Amino acid sequence: MLHAKETFRKMYSVAKSYCGGLAASDALSVSDLGHSLKPSRKASSRVVLCNARSFAQCSLGGGSADQEVVIALGSNVGDRISTFDRALQLMKNSGVNITRHACLYETAPAYVTDQPRFLNSAVRGTTKLGPHELLKELKEIEKDIGRTGGIRYGPRPIDLDILLYGSSQISTENLIVPHERIHERPFVLAPLVDLLGSSTDDGVEKSWHSLAKCTGGFFGLWNKLGGEPIIGTEGIKRVLPVGNRLLDWSERTLIMGVLNLTPDSFSDGGKFQEVEAAILQAKLLISEGADIIDIGAQSTRPFAQRLSAEEELERLVPILDAIKEIPEMEGKLLSVDTFYAEVATEAVKRGVNIVNDVSGGQIDPRILKVVAELGVPYVTMHMRGDPSTMQNEQNLLYGDVCDEVASELYARVREAELSGIPLWRIVLDPGIGFSKKSKHNLEVIMGLESIRAEMGKMSLGASHVPILLGPSRKRFLGEICNRANPVERDVATVAAATAGILNGANIVRIHNVGYGVDAAKVCDALSKGRR
C-alpha cells in the first residue's frame, strides 16, 4: 500500500510539473521511473523515458496537445517518388500536419547491400496522436502502400519511422525514440538535420539536440559520419525529381535557355511569336547545349502590362504543342514561365516538367496548391510587388539585401511547403533585376552563399536546394558596360553568370546558351579543382 501511494505521489508530481510548464530539457531519470513504475507484464520489460509533458501523454495513451514529430521516409521498390507522394497524403489524412520537408536523397543500401538504391527523406509536423497511435497509423500506411513481410533491411516499397516525438525519450517493446540506429545512418541523419535550423532560438530543436547525446547534438552526429562533404558521393546524393529522372545538380551547372513568345519582352520581344520561328529557336538552344527550355508567354519586364491567363494560353499552347513534338526535345526538360494556376495546369498537362513562377505565388496564390497536385518542381523567385510595381521606390529599399532576400524567399518556401509542395521539389531564384537596383543585383550575385547561410538559420534543408540565377542581358549589365542594346550584353552576362556559379548558383537562365554552356563548363572545372 505504501509503495502504491509513493508511485501515485511521483506520478502526480510529474503531472503537476508539466502543468507548471516544465522546460523541455527537464526529464525524469531512469532510476526515478524504475523505482516508481513496475512493469505489469513480462513482455513490457522496458520503460518509457520522457519529460513531464510527454510522460503524461505516453502513460495515458495520448493527449490533446499537439506534439512536434519527425518521420523518416525510405523506399527502393517501384515508383519511389509516387510512393513518397502517396505516403505524405496518407499521413495528412491520418492526423499528421506536415510543416516542413527535408531534401530528397538517393542512397546506397545499407546492411543488405544486394538491392536497389533507396530514396530517403523526412518530414517534420505536428500531431495530436500519441506515439503508439502514430506508430499504428504509420504501419497502416505502409500496409496500404503494399509493404509486406520480408527480410530485415531488405527491399521495401515504403518505410516510415518515427525519429523524434516531442522531446520524449521512449523505449517500449514496439517503439524506441529517438530511433535507436540514428547515430550510424547517414541516410537518416542527412534528412533529419535538414529539418533543423542553424540558429539556436527554437526551443523544440534545442530539446531534440539534447536527445542526440553528442556534443553539438544531431549536427555533431552528422559531422561524425562525414557531414556535408559526403553529399554527392556514391553513398548519398541530394536529388531533384523532375520528369522521369532524378537530377543531381551538384554534378554540373544546368543551363536553362530562354524562349520568349511575347511581343514586348525587353530583349527578344516579337521574334518568336510564330510557331515556325519558335521551333527554330528551340532547336538552336538545344543544339548549343540547353538542358531546359523555359517558355514564357507573358512579359515580366518592369512596368509590363499584364495579360489574362486566357490570353497567355492563346500564345503558349500552339507553340508548346509544336515544340514537344520535335525530336531534339528527347532527353531535355521544359519549363513554363508563368504565375497563373490555369496556365501551369494546362502546360503540365501538355508535357511541361517545371513551373517557373516569378511571383513566388503572390500574384495567383492558387498556383501553390495546383503545383502541389501536379507534382512538378517549382521555381519560386524573390520579387516585391509585381512587374508593374516592383521598381517602385518602396520596393527598392533594403538594409542588407542578401539577408532580406533570404528572409523573404524563405517566407515563399514556407508558403509553398504548407500548400503541399515538398522542399525536394523547390528551386530558389533570388530575382536578379526584380525589385532591385544595380548595386543590389551585384550584391546578390556575389552573396549567394550568404543567402544560403541566412536561410540555413531557419532551415538547413532550404539552404541546400538548387539556386537558379537569371542575369541574362539585364539592364544593370547595360548600365555597367554602357550597352543600351540588350543583345550586346552577352559578354557581360557571361561575367555575371560566372560569378554566380562560382558563388553557388546551380542553374543559369540565359538567352545565349552557347556562351552560358562554355562559362558553366569552366566554372565547374574550377570548382572541382578546388575540392
C-alpha positions as CSV (number, residue, x, y, z in Angstrom):
1,M,0.0,0.0,0.0
2,L,2.8,2.3,0.9
3,H,4.5,1.5,-2.4
4,A,1.3,2.3,-4.3
5,K,1.0,5.7,-2.6
6,E,4.6,6.5,-3.4
7,T,4.0,5.6,-7.1
8,F,0.9,7.8,-7.2
9,R,2.8,10.7,-5.5
10,K,5.5,10.6,-8.1
11,M,3.1,10.5,-11.0
12,Y,1.1,13.4,-9.5
13,S,4.4,15.3,-9.1
14,V,5.2,14.8,-12.8
15,A,1.8,15.9,-13.9
16,K,1.9,19.0,-11.6
17,S,5.3,19.9,-13.0
18,Y,4.0,19.6,-16.6
19,C,1.1,21.9,-15.9
20,G,3.5,24.3,-14.4
21,G,5.4,24.5,-17.6
22,L,8.5,22.3,-17.1
23,A,11.2,23.2,-19.6
24,A,11.7,20.8,-22.5
25,S,15.2,19.8,-21.2
26,D,13.9,18.6,-17.8
27,A,13.5,14.9,-17.8
28,L,12.9,12.0,-15.4
29,S,15.9,9.9,-14.7
30,V,15.9,6.1,-15.4
31,S,16.2,5.5,-11.7
32,D,13.1,7.7,-10.9
33,L,11.0,5.7,-13.3
34,G,12.5,2.4,-12.5
35,H,11.6,2.8,-8.8
36,S,8.1,4.2,-9.3
37,L,6.8,2.1,-12.1
38,K,6.9,-1.7,-12.0
39,P,6.1,-3.4,-15.3
40,S,2.7,-5.1,-15.2
41,R,3.5,-7.6,-17.9
42,K,6.7,-9.6,-18.6
43,A,6.6,-8.6,-22.2
44,S,6.9,-4.9,-21.3
45,S,10.3,-5.1,-19.7
46,R,11.4,-1.7,-21.0
47,V,10.0,1.6,-19.8
48,V,9.1,4.9,-21.4
49,L,11.6,7.6,-20.7
50,C,10.4,11.1,-21.3
51,N,10.0,14.6,-19.9
52,A,7.0,15.5,-17.8
53,R,4.8,16.6,-20.7
54,S,5.4,13.5,-22.9
55,F,5.4,11.2,-19.8
56,A,1.8,12.2,-19.1
57,Q,0.7,11.6,-22.6
58,C,2.6,8.4,-23.1
59,S,1.3,7.0,-19.8
60,L,-2.3,7.9,-20.6
61,G,-2.2,6.8,-24.2
62,G,-2.2,10.2,-25.9
63,G,-3.2,13.7,-25.3
64,S,-4.9,16.7,-26.9
65,A,-1.8,18.9,-27.1
66,D,0.0,19.0,-30.5
67,Q,3.4,17.3,-30.5
68,E,6.1,18.1,-33.0
69,V,7.4,15.0,-34.7
70,V,9.9,13.9,-37.3
71,I,9.1,11.0,-39.5
72,A,11.6,9.4,-41.9
73,L,10.7,8.0,-45.3
74,G,12.5,5.4,-47.3
75,S,11.7,3.4,-50.5
76,N,13.6,1.3,-53.0
77,V,10.8,-0.6,-54.8
78,G,8.6,0.6,-57.6
79,D,7.9,4.3,-58.4
80,R,9.7,5.7,-55.4
81,I,8.6,9.3,-55.9
82,S,4.9,8.5,-56.4
83,T,5.2,6.3,-53.3
84,F,6.5,9.2,-51.2
85,D,3.7,11.5,-52.6
86,R,1.1,8.9,-51.5
87,A,2.7,8.4,-48.1
88,L,2.6,12.2,-47.4
89,Q,-1.1,12.4,-48.4
90,L,-1.9,9.4,-46.2
91,M,0.0,10.9,-43.3
92,K,-2.0,14.1,-43.6
93,N,-5.3,12.1,-43.7
94,S,-4.2,10.2,-40.6
95,G,-3.7,13.3,-38.4
96,V,-0.2,14.5,-39.2
97,N,0.0,18.2,-40.1
98,I,3.2,18.3,-42.2
99,T,5.0,21.6,-41.8
100,R,8.5,21.0,-43.2
101,H,10.2,18.6,-45.6
102,A,13.8,17.6,-45.9
103,C,15.6,17.4,-49.2
104,L,15.5,14.2,-51.2
105,Y,18.4,11.7,-51.1
106,E,19.3,8.8,-53.3
107,T,21.4,6.4,-51.1
108,A,23.3,3.2,-51.4
109,P,21.6,0.3,-49.5
110,A,22.9,-0.4,-46.0
111,Y,23.2,-3.7,-44.1
112,V,21.8,-5.7,-47.1
113,T,23.7,-4.3,-50.0
114,D,22.4,-6.5,-52.8
115,Q,19.3,-4.5,-53.6
116,P,18.3,-1.3,-55.4
117,R,19.3,2.2,-54.3
118,F,16.9,3.9,-51.8
119,L,15.3,7.3,-51.8
120,N,15.3,8.8,-48.3
121,S,13.8,11.9,-46.8
122,A,12.0,13.1,-43.7
123,V,9.2,15.4,-42.7
124,R,8.5,17.5,-39.7
125,G,5.0,18.1,-38.5
126,T,2.5,18.2,-35.6
127,T,0.0,15.6,-34.4
128,K,-2.4,15.0,-31.6
129,L,-1.8,11.3,-31.9
130,G,0.1,9.6,-29.1
131,P,3.3,8.0,-30.0
132,H,1.9,4.5,-30.2
133,E,-1.2,5.7,-32.0
134,L,1.1,7.4,-34.5
135,L,3.1,4.2,-34.9
136,K,0.0,2.3,-35.6
137,E,-1.1,4.8,-38.3
138,L,2.3,4.7,-40.0
139,K,2.2,0.9,-40.1
140,E,-1.3,1.0,-41.7
141,I,0.1,3.4,-44.3
142,E,2.9,1.0,-45.1
143,K,0.4,-1.8,-45.4
144,D,-1.9,0.3,-47.7
145,I,1.0,1.2,-50.0
146,G,1.9,-2.5,-50.3
147,R,4.6,-3.3,-47.7
148,T,4.5,-6.9,-46.6
149,G,6.8,-9.0,-44.5
150,G,10.3,-9.6,-45.8
151,I,13.9,-9.8,-44.8
152,R,15.0,-7.1,-42.3
153,Y,16.7,-4.2,-44.1
154,G,15.7,-5.7,-47.4
155,P,13.8,-4.2,-50.4
156,R,10.6,-2.4,-49.5
157,P,8.1,0.0,-51.2
158,I,7.9,2.2,-48.2
159,D,9.5,2.5,-44.7
160,L,8.1,5.1,-42.2
161,D,9.9,5.6,-38.9
162,I,9.3,7.9,-36.0
163,L,12.7,9.6,-35.4
164,L,11.5,12.2,-32.9
165,Y,8.3,12.7,-30.9
166,G,8.1,15.9,-29.0
167,S,11.0,16.0,-26.5
168,S,10.3,12.4,-25.5
169,Q,12.7,9.5,-25.0
170,I,10.6,6.4,-25.5
171,S,11.6,2.8,-25.0
172,T,8.9,0.2,-25.3
173,E,8.7,-3.2,-26.9
174,N,7.4,-1.7,-30.2
175,L,8.9,1.8,-30.2
176,I,12.2,3.4,-29.5
177,V,12.5,7.2,-29.8
178,P,14.9,8.7,-30.8
179,H,15.4,5.9,-33.4
180,E,17.9,3.5,-32.0
181,R,20.2,3.5,-35.0
182,I,20.1,7.2,-35.9
183,H,23.7,7.6,-34.9
184,E,25.0,5.2,-37.6
185,R,22.8,6.1,-40.6
186,P,23.8,9.0,-42.9
187,F,20.6,8.4,-44.9
188,V,18.6,9.2,-41.7
189,L,20.8,12.0,-40.3
190,A,21.1,14.0,-43.6
191,P,17.3,14.5,-43.9
192,L,16.9,15.0,-40.1
193,V,19.4,17.9,-39.9
194,D,17.6,19.4,-43.0
195,L,14.6,19.9,-40.7
196,L,16.6,21.9,-38.2
197,G,17.9,25.5,-38.3
198,S,21.4,26.6,-37.5
199,S,20.0,29.2,-35.2
200,T,19.6,28.2,-31.5
201,D,16.4,30.1,-31.0
202,D,14.0,27.1,-31.4
203,G,13.2,25.5,-28.1
204,V,11.9,22.3,-29.6
205,E,15.1,21.9,-31.6
206,K,17.2,22.5,-28.5
207,S,15.5,19.6,-26.8
208,W,15.9,17.4,-29.8
209,H,19.7,18.1,-29.9
210,S,19.9,17.1,-26.3
211,L,18.4,13.7,-27.2
212,A,21.3,13.1,-29.5
213,K,23.6,12.7,-26.5
214,C,26.5,14.1,-28.5
215,T,28.4,17.3,-28.4
216,G,26.8,19.5,-31.0
217,G,23.6,17.5,-30.9
218,F,22.4,16.0,-34.2
219,F,24.8,18.3,-36.0
220,G,27.7,16.7,-34.1
221,L,26.4,13.2,-35.0
222,W,26.1,14.2,-38.7
223,N,29.6,15.6,-38.8
224,K,30.9,12.4,-37.2
225,L,29.5,10.5,-40.2
226,G,31.1,12.8,-42.7
227,G,28.6,15.7,-42.8
228,E,28.1,17.8,-45.9
229,P,31.3,16.7,-47.7
230,I,29.9,13.2,-48.3
231,I,26.9,14.6,-50.2
232,G,27.4,13.9,-53.9
233,T,29.4,10.8,-53.3
234,E,28.2,7.3,-54.4
235,G,26.8,6.6,-51.0
236,I,24.4,9.6,-50.8
237,K,23.3,12.2,-53.3
238,R,20.9,15.1,-53.0
239,V,18.5,14.9,-55.9
240,L,15.7,16.8,-57.6
241,P,12.9,14.7,-59.1
242,V,11.9,16.1,-62.5
243,G,10.3,14.4,-65.4
244,N,11.2,10.7,-65.3
245,R,14.6,11.2,-63.7
246,L,16.5,12.3,-60.6
247,L,18.8,15.2,-61.1
248,D,22.0,15.6,-59.0
249,W,22.5,19.3,-59.5
250,S,25.9,19.1,-57.8
251,E,27.4,17.2,-60.7
252,R,27.4,20.2,-63.0
253,T,25.7,23.5,-63.7
254,L,22.5,23.2,-65.7
255,I,21.7,25.7,-68.4
256,M,18.1,27.0,-68.9
257,G,17.6,28.5,-72.4
258,V,15.1,31.4,-72.7
259,L,12.3,31.3,-75.2
260,N,10.0,34.3,-75.1
261,L,6.8,34.2,-77.1
262,T,5.9,37.8,-76.3
263,P,5.9,41.0,-78.4
264,D,7.2,43.1,-75.6
265,S,10.0,41.3,-73.7
266,F,13.0,43.6,-73.2
267,S,15.5,41.5,-75.1
268,D,13.8,39.5,-77.9
269,G,10.2,40.6,-77.9
270,G,8.3,39.8,-81.1
271,K,10.9,37.5,-82.5
272,F,9.4,34.1,-81.6
273,Q,5.6,34.6,-81.7
274,E,5.1,32.5,-84.7
275,V,5.3,28.7,-84.4
276,E,8.0,28.2,-87.0
277,A,10.3,30.9,-85.6
278,A,9.8,29.5,-82.0
279,I,10.7,25.9,-83.2
280,L,13.8,27.1,-84.9
281,Q,14.9,29.0,-81.7
282,A,14.2,26.0,-79.5
283,K,16.3,23.8,-81.8
284,L,19.1,26.4,-81.7
285,L,19.0,26.5,-77.9
286,I,19.1,22.7,-77.7
287,S,22.0,22.5,-80.2
288,E,24.0,24.9,-78.1
289,G,23.6,22.7,-75.1
290,A,20.5,23.8,-73.2
291,D,19.3,21.3,-70.5
292,I,16.0,23.1,-70.0
293,I,13.9,25.3,-72.3
294,D,12.0,27.9,-70.4
295,I,9.0,29.1,-72.4
296,G,7.2,32.4,-71.4
297,A,4.2,33.9,-73.0
298,Q,3.8,36.8,-70.5
299,S,6.4,39.6,-70.3
300,T,7.7,40.3,-66.8
301,R,9.9,43.2,-67.7
302,P,9.4,46.3,-65.5
303,F,6.1,48.0,-66.0
304,A,4.8,45.3,-68.4
305,Q,1.1,45.2,-69.0
306,R,-0.4,42.0,-67.5
307,L,-2.2,39.5,-69.8
308,S,-5.1,37.4,-68.6
309,A,-4.5,33.6,-68.2
310,E,-6.6,33.1,-71.3
311,E,-4.5,35.4,-73.4
312,E,-1.3,33.8,-72.1
313,L,-2.6,30.4,-73.0
314,E,-3.5,31.5,-76.5
315,R,0.1,32.4,-77.1
316,L,1.6,29.5,-75.4
317,V,-0.4,26.3,-76.3
318,P,0.2,26.2,-80.1
319,I,4.0,26.7,-79.7
320,L,4.3,24.4,-76.7
321,D,2.5,21.6,-78.6
322,A,4.7,22.0,-81.6
323,I,8.0,22.1,-79.6
324,K,7.0,18.9,-77.7
325,E,6.9,17.1,-81.0
326,I,10.4,17.9,-82.2
327,P,12.9,15.0,-81.9
328,E,15.5,17.4,-80.4
329,M,13.5,17.6,-77.2
330,E,14.3,14.0,-76.4
331,G,16.1,14.0,-73.0
332,K,15.5,17.7,-72.5
333,L,13.3,19.4,-70.0
334,L,10.6,22.1,-70.5
335,S,9.8,24.8,-68.1
336,V,6.8,27.3,-68.2
337,D,7.4,30.8,-67.0
338,T,4.0,31.8,-65.5
339,F,2.4,33.0,-62.4
340,Y,-1.1,31.7,-63.2
341,A,-2.6,28.4,-61.8
342,E,-4.6,27.8,-65.0
343,V,-1.5,28.2,-67.3
344,A,0.6,25.9,-65.1
345,T,-2.1,23.3,-65.1
346,E,-2.5,23.3,-68.9
347,A,1.2,23.5,-69.6
348,V,2.0,20.5,-67.4
349,K,-0.9,18.6,-68.9
350,R,0.8,19.2,-72.3
351,G,4.2,17.9,-71.1
352,V,5.9,20.7,-69.2
353,N,8.2,19.5,-66.4
354,I,8.8,22.6,-64.3
355,V,6.8,25.6,-63.2
356,N,8.8,28.9,-63.0
357,D,6.9,31.5,-61.1
358,V,8.5,34.9,-60.8
359,S,5.9,35.9,-58.1
360,G,6.5,33.0,-55.8
361,G,2.8,32.5,-55.5
362,Q,1.9,36.1,-54.6
363,I,0.1,37.1,-57.8
364,D,-2.1,34.0,-58.0
365,P,-1.9,32.1,-54.7
366,R,-3.8,29.2,-56.2
367,I,-0.7,28.2,-58.1
368,L,0.8,26.7,-55.0
369,K,-1.9,24.2,-54.4
370,V,-2.0,23.4,-58.2
371,V,1.7,22.8,-58.4
372,A,1.5,20.6,-55.3
373,E,-1.2,18.5,-57.1
374,L,0.7,18.4,-60.3
375,G,3.8,17.0,-58.6
376,V,6.4,19.0,-60.6
377,P,9.4,21.2,-59.5
378,Y,8.5,24.7,-58.6
379,V,10.8,27.7,-59.0
380,T,9.9,30.4,-56.5
381,M,11.5,33.8,-57.2
382,H,12.1,36.8,-55.0
383,M,10.1,39.9,-56.1
384,R,8.4,42.6,-54.2
385,G,5.0,43.7,-55.7
386,D,4.5,42.7,-59.3
387,P,6.2,43.6,-62.6
388,S,4.2,46.9,-62.8
389,T,5.3,48.0,-59.2
390,M,8.5,46.1,-58.5
391,Q,10.7,49.0,-59.3
392,N,8.7,51.5,-57.2
393,E,10.8,53.3,-54.6
394,Q,9.4,51.5,-51.6
395,N,10.2,48.1,-53.2
396,L,13.9,49.1,-53.7
397,L,14.6,49.8,-50.0
398,Y,17.0,47.4,-48.4
399,G,19.2,47.3,-45.4
400,D,21.2,44.1,-46.1
401,V,19.8,43.0,-49.4
402,C,21.1,39.4,-49.1
403,D,19.6,39.0,-45.6
404,E,16.3,40.4,-46.7
405,V,16.1,38.4,-49.9
406,A,16.9,35.3,-47.9
407,S,14.2,36.1,-45.3
408,E,11.6,36.9,-48.0
409,L,12.4,33.9,-50.1
410,Y,12.2,31.7,-47.1
411,A,8.6,33.0,-46.5
412,R,7.8,31.9,-50.0
413,V,9.3,28.5,-49.3
414,R,7.2,28.1,-46.2
415,E,4.1,29.0,-48.0
416,A,4.8,26.5,-50.7
417,E,5.6,23.7,-48.2
418,L,2.4,24.4,-46.3
419,S,0.5,24.3,-49.6
420,G,1.9,20.8,-50.2
421,I,4.9,21.3,-52.3
422,P,7.8,19.3,-50.7
423,L,11.1,21.0,-50.3
424,W,12.6,18.4,-52.6
425,R,10.7,20.0,-55.5
426,I,11.6,23.6,-54.8
427,V,14.2,25.7,-56.7
428,L,15.1,29.2,-55.5
429,D,15.6,32.3,-57.7
430,P,16.9,35.4,-55.9
431,G,15.3,37.6,-58.6
432,I,18.1,39.4,-60.4
433,G,16.6,42.6,-61.9
434,F,13.3,42.2,-59.9
435,S,12.8,44.8,-57.2
436,K,16.5,45.6,-57.1
437,K,18.8,48.4,-58.1
438,S,22.1,47.7,-59.9
439,K,24.1,47.5,-56.7
440,H,21.6,45.1,-55.2
441,N,21.9,42.8,-58.2
442,L,25.7,42.7,-57.8
443,E,25.5,42.1,-54.1
444,V,23.1,39.2,-54.6
445,I,25.2,37.6,-57.3
446,M,28.3,37.8,-55.0
447,G,26.3,36.9,-51.9
448,L,24.6,33.7,-52.9
449,E,26.5,31.8,-50.2
450,S,25.4,34.3,-47.6
451,I,21.8,34.0,-48.8
452,R,22.1,30.2,-48.2
453,A,23.6,30.8,-44.8
454,E,20.9,33.1,-43.7
455,M,18.2,30.7,-44.9
456,G,20.1,27.9,-43.0
457,K,19.4,29.7,-39.7
458,M,15.7,28.9,-40.3
459,S,16.0,25.6,-42.3
460,L,19.2,23.8,-43.3
461,G,17.2,22.0,-45.9
462,A,16.0,25.2,-47.6
463,S,19.7,26.4,-47.7
464,H,20.6,23.3,-49.7
465,V,18.0,23.4,-52.6
466,P,19.1,24.4,-56.1
467,I,19.5,28.1,-56.9
468,L,18.5,29.4,-60.3
469,L,20.2,32.6,-61.4
470,G,18.9,34.8,-64.3
471,P,21.2,37.8,-65.0
472,S,20.9,37.4,-68.8
473,R,21.0,40.7,-70.7
474,K,19.5,42.6,-67.7
475,R,19.5,46.4,-67.6
476,F,22.1,46.6,-64.8
477,L,24.7,45.0,-67.1
478,G,23.9,47.6,-69.8
479,E,24.5,50.3,-67.2
480,I,27.8,48.9,-66.2
481,C,29.1,48.3,-69.7
482,N,27.3,51.1,-71.5
483,R,25.4,48.8,-73.7
484,A,21.9,50.1,-74.5
485,N,21.0,47.2,-76.8
486,P,20.3,44.1,-74.7
487,V,21.7,41.8,-77.4
488,E,25.1,43.4,-76.9
489,R,25.1,42.3,-73.3
490,D,26.0,38.7,-73.8
491,V,29.7,39.0,-72.8
492,A,28.6,40.9,-69.6
493,T,26.1,38.2,-69.0
494,V,28.8,35.6,-69.1
495,A,30.8,37.5,-66.5
496,A,27.7,37.7,-64.2
497,A,26.9,34.1,-64.7
498,T,30.4,33.0,-64.0
499,A,30.4,35.0,-60.7
500,G,27.1,33.5,-59.8
501,I,28.1,29.9,-60.5
502,L,31.4,30.2,-58.5
503,N,29.3,31.6,-55.6
504,G,26.8,28.8,-55.6
505,A,24.3,29.0,-58.5
506,N,23.2,25.6,-59.8
507,I,21.1,26.6,-62.8
508,V,21.7,29.6,-65.1
509,R,18.8,31.1,-67.2
510,I,20.3,32.6,-70.3
511,H,19.5,33.8,-73.8
512,N,22.8,33.0,-75.5
513,V,23.0,29.3,-74.5
514,G,26.3,28.6,-76.2
515,Y,28.1,31.3,-74.1
516,G,26.4,30.1,-71.0
517,V,27.4,26.4,-71.5
518,D,31.1,27.4,-72.0
519,A,31.1,29.6,-68.9
520,A,29.4,26.8,-66.9
521,K,32.0,24.2,-68.0
522,V,34.9,26.4,-67.0
523,C,33.3,27.2,-63.6
524,D,32.5,23.5,-62.9
525,A,36.1,22.6,-63.8
526,L,37.4,25.3,-61.4
527,S,35.1,24.2,-58.7
528,K,36.2,20.5,-59.0
529,G,39.8,21.7,-59.0
530,R,39.3,23.4,-55.6
531,R,37.9,20.2,-54.0
